[in-house]
Amino acid sequence: MGFDAMTLYRLAHGLKQRGVPLLPAVLRKAIYYLHSSYIPEDAELGEGTQLGYGGIGVVIHKAAKVGRHVLISQQVTIGGRSGLEGAPVIGDYVRIGAGAKVLGNIQVGDFAVIGANAVVVKDVPAGAVVAGVPAKVIRQDPDPLTTYQREMGLLPARTPPKLTQVPRPSAQASAR
């Protein structure tokens, strides 16, 4: 267990939920000085969420909601837009490329992929791949779970083969 930004965030978030007054702010400052990141203890980051390269340069809005098993690469900003209320809501199993910006009160669907240096200012459907400035859908996957498993090197769930009964010859038939 290293002292990457996610470990320090989880510690600060747990302490904040328990009502510890000063230590979460100290840990937030430690994240800032060690990793050049701003990850407030108020942000909701789901279980299994990972930060690439220890979270170098990651900025997350305090009202942002990040789902489970999301991969956030380095130099990513998940934040608001000036003049607009709200922060992004990111679904489960989303992958966000290096340098991407996800801005405003938008929703990113489950299994979406955001390309490197993309600027996302509109909702992203589930299973979509977006890239560019501003980000546009370049591919929509009809079966995002299978694609995710294949690209992440996970084996799909195997179902046991169905065994069928082979009819046995009756005793009378074998006596003939």
HUMONOR-V349899 format. One line per field, one symbol per residue. ss: DSSP state (H for helix, E for strand, L for the rest). phi: phi as a letter, one per 40 degrees, with the letter a starting at -180 (. if undefined). psi: psi as a letter, one per 20 degrees, with the letter a starting at -180 (. if undefined). Layout:
ss = ???
phi = ???
psi = ???
//
This chain:
ss = LLLLHHHHHHHHHHHHHLLLLLHHHHHHHHHHHHHLLEELLLLEELLLLEEHHHHLLLEELLLLEELLLLEELLLLEEELLLLLLLLLEELLLLEELLLLEEELLLEELLLLEELLLLEELLLELLLEEEELELLEEEEELLLHHHHHHHHLLLLLLLLLLLLLLLLLLLHHHHHL
phi = .cbccccccdccccccccgccbcdccccccdcccbfbbbccccbbccgcbbcfggcgcbbccccbbccfcbbccgcbbacbcgbcgbcbbccfcbbcdgcbbbgcbbbcdgcbbccgcbcbbdbccgcbbahbccbcbabccbcccccccccgcccccbccccbcccccccccccc
psi = orlrhhghghgggghghijpghhhhghghggghhjkqonqihqoprqipqpqkjkpjpppqijqopaqlpoorqkqpoaaqpiqqrrqopaqkqpprpjqpopamrpprqjqpprpjqoojrqpqpjqpqrroqpqpipophmhgggggghikqpqpppqqppqpppqqrhhhhh.
//
